Amino acid sequence: MTREMAMGALNRVEPFARQALKAYAQRERLGLTDELPVFAALTSSADNGGWGELMPVWFKPYERPVPICILDNWALPALLWRHWLGDAGPAFNTQNLLKIFVGSSVLIPFLPAAQRGGHFLRHGALTVLLGLLWLPPAEREAFIPALRAGATRFAETYRLREQADLGEYLGRVEADAFLVAEGSKIGGEEKVRAFLANTELFDAYAALFGGLCFSLAALYDSYGPEWEVWAFQAINVHYRYAGFGLEPWARWLGTEYVASGEERL
């Protein structure tokens, strides 16, 4: 990864992010101008807040302008996602992964608050979906069959159709994954080798990317590729609720979805 690649990805996705946020930003008086107050900050596994080589993009929420911190080595995140996707063809490359996750991270600091803080595998997945949909159409479409295959593999491996409370169950999967990454400082060849050799740690963190395949496939089937049509409704209404994403999950699995009273609040 180079600074030029990082800046190129940021410059490409920023107009799309501004378009997705525009109506919401006007309503909430965020004061967004012709550019979002963000800038690219290339980081290494040694100084990216303790995430090591696991977290490809992150941001500092309390700084303005917002630094979008971009990891300089994407080998491990690419391996973890490909672990579930299988062969996505030539579209699965560093440049496209960069555009997807930079697009996601550019959105997150400016989105409305979600009840109880939201979840990465549901609320966060919406932003990743938008980053994916902002790829050129041919490359975007190349990802969809791989995502569906990864979703199927993940659903079968984790027996999602057998879970009585899918939101609670995948919430634990998500929490376990972040416990592996937080402060682990997995960086450098020796620590990466040890991580890959530790089946328990690897499986716990890799599950985050399997869950992402599942959620992206479900949200894509629910919303469709024409993000300009549904982004305003999704951001202003759907995203705010604690139960966001649970109905598309159930629909994708072919299971019954019954909203709890808490989710309807």
Summary of the structure (lengths in Angstrom):
residues: 265
radius of gyration: 17.7
end to end distance: 43.6
largest distance: 50.0
contacts: 846
relative contact order: 0.14
helix: 65%
strand: 6%
